[in-house]
Amino acid sequence: MLAKLTAKKTFDLVSLLSGKVGNILVGVFFLPLYAKHLHVDVFGIIIILFSLQALATMLDFGMAIIVSRETAIQYKQKPINSSILKASEVSIIVFYVVIALLISLYQILFGSISPAADINDILLMVCIIGVAVLQNIYYSVLLTARKFIFASWLQIVFITLRGVGTYVVIVHLSGSLKAFLLIQLIIMLAHVVFFRICCYHYVFISKTVGFYGSLMSLIVQGKKLILYSVAGASVLQLDKIIVANHNASIISSPYFLASTFCMLPITVLATPIMQFFQPKIISELHSNKRIVCGLINKYNLVLCSFVLLPTICVWIALPTIIKLWLHDSIYVDLVITYSSILLPGIAVGALGYVPYVLLVGIADFKFQAVISFILTVITLFAVYVFSSLGNIKAICIVFFIYHCVSTSIFWLRCLRLKDIRRCLSYNLLFTAIGVMFMFSSISIIQLFH
């Protein structure tokens, strides 16, 4: 019985990892193909769209965090009798409808917003971004409800379908911006509709009773998370927009590609591990604090193992991997240089998922918001200055420092949690040793090079 339970948990984690691998197919596998077949101006707009989409997914005013937290706490109710999910849906839809109306009004009063895209293209982009935000909330709910296998493999199917479908359209039908946006939106709509049906079938009761109370609760909690959402989204996505605004595509594209590649430790490894352990840890924090330390020990051990060791291996083989990925692209050498700086820093940032889960579990949103906002302002100011000077390597160093500082601060904050301080002290020491081992290994390899 124990062996079956362990096997199921292992397959759950493998499914989550597979889901994240599918999620980055567009960024890692299909992006160079899009760049090959699309006009450089169209590809430049698509880079901005992907950045805005990632930005908006994080900048959902904390709704994915709030709904997931409520799902974790009330998990034993089957299905959950709450309107919190419906309140978040209505809020997101209203927000993006207002954005679309404002853009249309601007078009009527002042004319075209962009010479490279007409009003229809821009409205399609708004729809794509809004649908992506909804899809992320539904996916978070299904994972928090521990539908790991179902949600992850379904995610793989739709992400792969979107990548392949888009590639077929731009190669065999049209390489225009409108064709790209339409095929993306059609497949994403099918994706989000299917996920919504699953959420209300497996997790939540679809009801409007208590809707107003849920909406007010969402707003009250969301106020505390606005700064955190803005900070997290801005620091990970606005940098690309700032760099693209100050520099030509030949300079900004290598940075975008390096940033996309170096997010692998977080996107593929750390995030699914966090999503696997988060529901259980939050649930135990609110019901049975005696066993939560054991869970945190397992969580930290798995996270460090899955992030630090692969990062060392990838860093060693970085030139070979980048050349295989980009083939004979003119960007290869710059992407290797930028990635060698960004990759270790982002790996350290991935280890911040341990304090993140604990601070979300006790609803310590204010501290996260204030610190994240301060660090983001400092980081983006530095990005703006170095981008103006065309010094992209310095921007990579800035982000290396940002990830190290933010992770350290949130770990130290968690040491104030009385019930789990002792097990956190042990885990902080273990994590520090792991990080030192990673940096030592990289330094030794660099000396031999």
C-alpha positions as CSV (number, residue, x, y, z in Angstrom):
1,M,0.0,0.0,0.0
2,L,2.8,2.4,0.9
3,A,4.6,1.5,-2.3
4,K,1.5,2.3,-4.3
5,L,1.1,5.6,-2.5
6,T,4.7,6.6,-3.1
7,A,4.5,5.6,-6.8
8,K,1.4,7.8,-7.2
9,K,3.1,10.8,-5.6
10,T,6.1,10.3,-7.8
11,F,3.9,10.1,-10.9
12,D,2.0,13.2,-9.7
13,L,5.4,15.1,-9.5
14,V,6.5,13.7,-12.9
15,S,3.3,14.9,-14.4
16,L,3.7,18.4,-13.0
17,L,7.3,18.5,-14.4
18,S,6.0,17.3,-17.7
19,G,3.3,20.0,-17.7
20,K,5.9,22.7,-17.2
21,V,8.1,21.2,-20.0
22,G,5.1,21.5,-22.3
23,N,4.5,25.0,-21.1
24,I,7.9,26.2,-22.3
25,L,7.8,24.5,-25.7
26,V,6.6,27.7,-27.3
27,G,9.5,29.7,-25.7
28,V,12.3,27.2,-26.1
29,F,11.4,25.1,-29.2
30,F,9.0,27.1,-31.3
31,L,10.4,30.6,-30.8
32,P,13.4,30.1,-33.1
33,L,11.1,28.6,-35.7
34,Y,8.8,31.6,-35.5
35,A,11.8,33.9,-35.8
36,K,12.9,32.0,-39.0
37,H,9.6,32.3,-40.8
38,L,8.3,35.6,-39.7
39,H,9.3,39.1,-40.8
40,V,11.7,40.7,-38.2
41,D,9.1,43.5,-37.4
42,V,6.3,40.9,-36.8
43,F,8.6,38.8,-34.6
44,G,9.5,41.9,-32.6
45,I,5.8,42.5,-31.9
46,I,5.4,38.8,-30.9
47,I,8.3,39.1,-28.4
48,I,6.5,42.1,-26.8
49,L,3.2,40.1,-26.8
50,F,4.8,37.1,-25.1
51,S,6.4,39.5,-22.5
52,L,3.1,41.2,-21.9
53,Q,1.3,37.9,-21.6
54,A,3.8,36.6,-19.0
55,L,3.6,40.0,-17.3
56,A,-0.3,39.9,-17.1
57,T,-0.3,36.3,-15.9
58,M,1.7,37.4,-12.9
59,L,-0.1,40.7,-12.7
60,D,-3.5,39.3,-11.9
61,F,-3.8,41.3,-8.6
62,G,-3.0,38.2,-6.7
63,M,-6.1,36.3,-7.8
64,A,-4.4,33.1,-8.6
65,I,-2.7,33.2,-5.2
66,I,-5.9,34.0,-3.3
67,V,-8.1,31.4,-5.1
68,S,-5.4,28.7,-4.8
69,R,-5.0,29.5,-1.1
70,E,-8.7,29.2,-0.5
71,T,-8.8,25.9,-2.5
72,A,-5.9,24.5,-0.4
73,I,-7.6,25.4,2.9
74,Q,-11.1,24.1,1.9
75,Y,-9.7,21.2,-0.1
76,K,-11.6,18.5,1.9
77,Q,-14.9,19.9,0.8
78,K,-15.8,18.2,-2.4
79,P,-16.8,20.3,-4.3
80,I,-15.9,23.5,-2.6
81,N,-19.0,25.6,-1.9
82,S,-17.7,29.1,-2.6
83,S,-18.0,31.9,-5.1
84,I,-14.4,32.9,-4.9
85,L,-13.5,31.5,-8.3
86,K,-16.5,33.1,-10.0
87,A,-15.6,36.5,-8.4
88,S,-12.1,36.2,-9.9
89,E,-13.5,35.4,-13.3
90,V,-15.8,38.4,-13.3
91,S,-13.0,40.7,-12.1
92,I,-10.6,39.6,-14.8
93,I,-13.2,39.8,-17.6
94,V,-14.4,43.2,-16.6
95,F,-10.8,44.5,-16.3
96,Y,-9.8,43.4,-19.8
97,V,-13.1,44.6,-21.3
98,V,-12.4,48.1,-19.8
99,I,-8.8,47.9,-21.3
100,A,-10.2,47.1,-24.7
101,L,-12.8,49.9,-24.5
102,L,-10.1,52.4,-23.5
103,I,-7.8,51.4,-26.4
104,S,-10.8,51.7,-28.8
105,L,-11.6,55.2,-27.4
106,Y,-7.9,56.2,-27.8
107,Q,-8.0,55.0,-31.4
108,I,-11.1,57.1,-32.1
109,L,-9.8,60.3,-30.5
110,F,-6.1,60.2,-31.3
111,G,-5.6,57.8,-34.1
112,S,-3.4,54.7,-34.4
113,I,-1.5,53.5,-31.3
114,S,1.2,51.7,-33.2
115,P,2.4,51.9,-36.9
116,A,3.3,48.2,-36.8
117,A,-0.2,46.9,-35.7
118,D,-3.7,48.1,-36.4
119,I,-6.5,48.4,-33.9
120,N,-7.8,44.9,-34.6
121,D,-4.4,43.4,-34.0
122,I,-4.1,45.3,-30.7
123,L,-7.6,44.1,-29.6
124,L,-6.7,40.6,-30.4
125,M,-3.6,40.9,-28.2
126,V,-5.7,42.2,-25.4
127,C,-8.0,39.1,-25.8
128,I,-5.0,36.8,-25.8
129,I,-3.6,38.3,-22.7
130,G,-7.0,38.2,-20.8
131,V,-7.5,34.5,-21.8
132,A,-4.0,33.6,-20.7
133,V,-4.7,35.1,-17.2
134,L,-7.9,33.1,-16.8
135,Q,-6.2,30.0,-18.0
136,N,-3.5,30.4,-15.4
137,I,-6.1,30.8,-12.6
138,Y,-8.0,27.6,-13.7
139,Y,-4.7,25.7,-14.0
140,S,-3.6,26.8,-10.5
141,V,-7.0,25.7,-9.0
142,L,-6.8,22.3,-10.6
143,L,-3.2,21.8,-9.3
144,T,-4.1,23.0,-5.8
145,A,-7.0,20.6,-5.8
146,R,-4.4,17.9,-6.5
147,K,-5.6,17.0,-10.0
148,F,-1.9,16.9,-10.9
149,I,-2.0,14.2,-13.6
150,F,-5.2,15.3,-15.3
151,A,-4.3,19.0,-15.4
152,S,-0.6,18.6,-16.3
153,W,-1.1,16.3,-19.2
154,L,-4.0,18.3,-20.5
155,Q,-1.8,21.4,-20.3
156,I,0.8,19.6,-22.4
157,V,-1.8,18.7,-25.1
158,F,-3.1,22.3,-25.5
159,I,0.4,24.0,-25.3
160,T,1.8,21.6,-28.0
161,L,-1.4,22.1,-30.1
162,R,-0.9,25.8,-29.9
163,G,2.7,25.7,-30.9
164,V,2.3,23.2,-33.8
165,G,-0.9,24.9,-35.0
166,T,0.7,28.3,-35.0
167,Y,3.8,27.0,-36.9
168,V,1.6,25.3,-39.5
169,V,-0.4,28.5,-40.1
170,I,2.6,30.9,-40.5
171,V,4.4,28.4,-42.7
172,H,1.6,27.2,-45.0
173,L,-1.1,29.9,-44.8
174,S,0.2,33.4,-43.8
175,G,3.1,34.9,-41.9
176,S,1.1,38.0,-41.1
177,L,0.7,39.3,-37.5
178,K,-3.1,38.8,-37.7
179,A,-2.8,35.2,-38.7
180,F,-0.5,34.5,-35.9
181,L,-2.8,36.2,-33.3
182,L,-6.0,34.5,-34.6
183,I,-4.6,31.0,-34.4
184,Q,-3.2,31.7,-30.9
185,L,-6.5,33.0,-29.7
186,I,-8.6,30.2,-31.1
187,I,-6.6,27.5,-29.5
188,M,-6.2,29.4,-26.2
189,L,-10.0,29.9,-26.0
190,A,-10.5,26.1,-26.4
191,H,-7.9,25.6,-23.7
192,V,-9.5,28.0,-21.2
193,V,-13.1,26.8,-21.8
194,F,-12.1,23.1,-21.2
195,F,-10.2,24.1,-18.0
196,R,-13.2,26.1,-16.8
197,I,-15.5,23.2,-17.2
198,C,-13.1,20.9,-15.3
199,C,-12.8,23.4,-12.4
200,Y,-16.5,23.6,-11.9
201,H,-16.9,19.8,-12.3
202,Y,-14.2,18.7,-10.0
203,V,-13.4,21.5,-7.6
204,F,-16.0,24.3,-7.2
205,I,-19.8,24.6,-7.2
206,S,-20.8,27.1,-9.8
207,K,-23.1,29.5,-7.9
208,T,-23.7,33.1,-7.4
209,V,-25.0,32.9,-3.8
210,G,-22.5,34.8,-1.7
211,F,-20.9,36.3,-4.8
212,Y,-20.8,39.8,-3.4
213,G,-19.1,38.6,-0.2
214,S,-16.5,36.6,-2.2
215,L,-15.9,39.6,-4.4
216,M,-15.3,41.9,-1.4
217,S,-13.0,39.2,0.2
218,L,-11.1,39.1,-3.1
219,I,-10.7,42.8,-3.2
220,V,-9.6,43.1,0.5
221,Q,-6.9,40.4,0.1
222,G,-6.0,41.6,-3.4
223,K,-5.2,45.1,-2.1
224,K,-2.4,43.5,-0.1
225,L,-1.1,41.6,-3.1
226,I,-1.3,44.4,-5.7
227,L,2.2,45.7,-4.9
228,Y,3.6,42.1,-4.8
229,S,2.0,41.2,-8.1
230,V,3.1,44.4,-9.8
231,A,6.6,44.0,-8.4
232,G,7.0,40.3,-9.4
233,A,5.5,40.8,-12.9
234,S,7.5,44.0,-13.6
235,V,10.9,42.7,-12.5
236,L,10.6,39.6,-14.6
237,Q,9.0,41.1,-17.8
238,L,9.4,44.9,-18.0
239,D,13.1,44.6,-18.4
240,K,12.6,43.0,-21.9
241,I,10.3,45.9,-22.9
242,I,12.8,48.5,-21.6
243,V,15.7,46.8,-23.4
244,A,13.7,46.6,-26.6
245,N,12.6,50.2,-26.4
246,H,16.2,51.5,-26.0
247,N,18.0,49.1,-28.4
248,A,17.7,47.6,-31.9
249,S,16.4,44.1,-32.3
250,I,20.0,42.8,-33.0
251,I,20.8,43.9,-29.4
252,S,17.5,43.1,-27.6
253,S,16.8,39.7,-29.2
254,P,19.8,37.9,-27.6
255,Y,18.8,39.2,-24.2
256,F,15.2,38.0,-24.7
257,L,16.4,34.6,-25.8
258,A,18.9,34.3,-22.9
259,S,16.2,35.3,-20.4
260,T,13.7,32.8,-21.8
261,F,16.3,30.0,-21.7
262,C,17.5,30.8,-18.1
263,M,14.0,30.7,-16.7
264,L,14.2,26.9,-17.0
265,P,15.2,26.3,-13.4
266,I,12.1,28.1,-12.2
267,T,9.6,27.2,-15.0
268,V,10.5,23.6,-15.5
269,L,11.8,22.5,-12.1
270,A,11.0,24.8,-9.2
271,T,7.4,25.8,-10.0
272,P,6.0,22.3,-10.4
273,I,7.7,21.2,-7.1
274,M,6.2,24.2,-5.4
275,Q,2.8,23.5,-6.8
276,F,3.1,19.8,-5.6
277,F,4.0,20.7,-2.0
278,Q,2.1,24.0,-1.6
279,P,-1.5,22.6,-1.1
280,K,-0.4,20.1,1.6
281,I,1.9,22.6,3.5
282,I,-0.8,25.3,3.5
283,S,-3.4,22.8,4.6
284,E,-1.2,21.5,7.5
285,L,-0.3,25.0,8.6
286,H,-4.0,25.6,9.2
287,S,-4.9,22.2,10.7
288,N,-1.9,20.1,11.9
289,K,1.2,22.1,12.6
290,R,3.0,19.1,14.2
291,I,3.9,17.5,10.9
292,V,4.5,20.6,8.8
293,C,8.3,20.6,9.6
294,G,8.7,17.2,8.1
295,L,6.9,18.4,4.9
296,I,9.1,21.5,4.7
297,N,12.2,19.3,5.0
298,K,11.1,17.1,2.1
299,Y,10.1,20.2,0.1
300,N,13.4,21.9,0.5
301,L,15.4,18.8,-0.1
302,V,13.6,18.0,-3.4
303,L,13.7,21.7,-4.5
304,C,17.4,22.0,-3.9
305,S,18.2,18.7,-5.6
306,F,16.0,19.4,-8.7
307,V,17.3,23.0,-9.1
308,L,21.0,23.2,-8.1
309,L,22.4,20.0,-9.6
310,P,20.7,20.4,-13.0
311,T,21.8,24.1,-13.1
312,I,25.4,23.0,-12.6
313,C,25.1,20.4,-15.4
314,V,23.4,22.9,-17.8
315,W,26.0,25.6,-17.0
316,I,28.8,23.2,-17.9
317,A,27.2,22.3,-21.2
318,L,25.8,25.8,-21.9
319,P,27.7,26.5,-25.2
320,T,26.7,23.1,-26.7
321,I,23.1,23.5,-25.6
322,I,22.7,27.1,-26.9
323,K,24.3,26.1,-30.3
324,L,22.0,23.1,-30.6
325,W,19.0,25.4,-29.8
326,L,19.8,28.3,-32.0
327,H,21.8,26.5,-34.7
328,D,23.8,29.0,-36.7
329,S,22.1,32.0,-35.4
330,I,24.1,35.3,-35.2
331,Y,22.9,35.6,-31.6
332,V,24.6,32.4,-30.3
333,D,27.7,34.0,-28.7
334,L,25.8,36.8,-26.9
335,V,23.1,34.4,-25.7
336,I,25.9,32.1,-24.2
337,T,27.5,35.1,-22.5
338,Y,24.2,36.5,-21.0
339,S,23.0,33.0,-20.0
340,S,26.2,32.2,-18.1
341,I,25.5,35.2,-15.8
342,L,21.7,34.8,-15.5
343,L,21.4,31.1,-15.0
344,P,23.0,30.8,-11.5
345,G,21.2,33.8,-10.2
346,I,17.8,32.6,-11.4
347,A,18.6,29.2,-9.8
348,V,19.1,31.0,-6.4
349,G,15.8,32.8,-7.1
350,A,14.0,29.5,-7.5
351,L,15.0,28.5,-4.0
352,G,12.9,31.4,-2.8
353,Y,9.8,29.3,-3.4
354,V,10.3,27.7,0.1
355,P,9.7,31.0,2.0
356,Y,7.1,32.0,-0.6
357,V,4.9,29.1,0.2
358,L,5.2,29.7,4.0
359,L,4.5,33.4,3.8
360,V,1.4,32.8,1.5
361,G,0.3,30.1,3.9
362,I,0.2,32.5,6.9
363,A,-1.1,35.4,4.6
364,D,2.0,37.5,5.3
365,F,1.3,39.5,2.1
366,K,2.2,43.0,3.2
367,F,5.9,42.2,3.9
368,Q,6.3,40.4,0.5
369,A,4.6,43.3,-1.3
370,V,6.7,46.1,0.3
371,I,10.1,44.3,-0.1
372,S,9.3,43.1,-3.6
373,F,8.2,46.6,-4.7
374,I,11.4,48.3,-3.3
375,L,13.7,45.7,-4.9
376,T,11.8,46.0,-8.2
377,V,12.1,49.8,-8.3
378,I,15.9,49.6,-7.7
379,T,16.3,46.8,-10.2
380,L,14.3,48.4,-13.0
381,F,16.0,51.8,-12.5
382,A,19.4,50.0,-13.0
383,V,18.0,48.2,-16.1
384,Y,16.8,51.5,-17.5
385,V,20.2,53.1,-17.0
386,F,22.3,50.3,-18.4
387,S,19.8,49.8,-21.3
388,S,20.2,53.4,-22.2
389,L,24.0,52.8,-22.3
390,G,23.5,49.6,-24.4
391,N,25.3,47.5,-21.7
392,I,23.2,44.3,-21.6
393,K,25.9,42.4,-19.7
394,A,25.5,44.8,-16.8
395,I,21.7,44.2,-16.8
396,C,22.4,40.4,-16.5
397,I,24.6,41.1,-13.4
398,V,21.9,43.3,-11.9
399,F,19.4,40.5,-12.1
400,F,21.9,38.0,-10.7
401,I,22.2,40.3,-7.6
402,Y,18.4,40.8,-7.5
403,H,17.6,37.1,-7.2
404,C,20.3,36.5,-4.5
405,V,19.2,39.5,-2.4
406,S,15.4,38.8,-2.6
407,T,15.7,35.1,-1.8
408,S,17.9,35.9,1.2
409,I,15.5,38.5,2.6
410,F,12.5,36.2,2.4
411,W,14.3,33.3,4.0
412,L,15.3,35.5,6.9
413,R,11.7,36.7,7.2
414,C,10.5,33.2,7.6
415,L,12.8,32.6,10.6
416,R,10.3,34.8,12.5
417,L,7.6,32.1,12.2
418,K,7.6,30.7,15.8
419,D,6.1,27.3,15.1
420,I,8.6,26.3,12.4
421,R,11.7,28.4,13.2
422,R,13.8,25.4,14.3
423,C,13.2,23.3,11.1
424,L,13.7,26.5,9.0
425,S,17.1,27.2,10.6
426,Y,18.2,23.7,9.5
427,N,16.8,24.2,6.0
428,L,18.4,27.6,5.6
429,L,21.8,26.1,6.4
430,F,21.2,23.2,4.0
431,T,20.2,25.7,1.2
432,A,23.2,27.9,1.9
433,I,25.5,25.0,1.6
434,G,23.8,23.9,-1.6
435,V,24.2,27.4,-3.2
436,M,27.8,27.6,-2.1
437,F,28.5,24.2,-3.7
438,M,26.9,25.4,-7.0
439,F,28.9,28.6,-7.1
440,S,32.1,26.8,-6.2
441,S,31.5,24.2,-8.9
442,I,30.9,27.0,-11.5
443,S,34.0,28.9,-10.4
444,I,36.2,25.9,-10.7
445,I,34.9,25.0,-14.1
446,Q,35.4,28.7,-15.2
447,L,39.0,28.5,-14.0
448,F,39.7,25.4,-16.2
449,H,38.0,27.1,-19.2
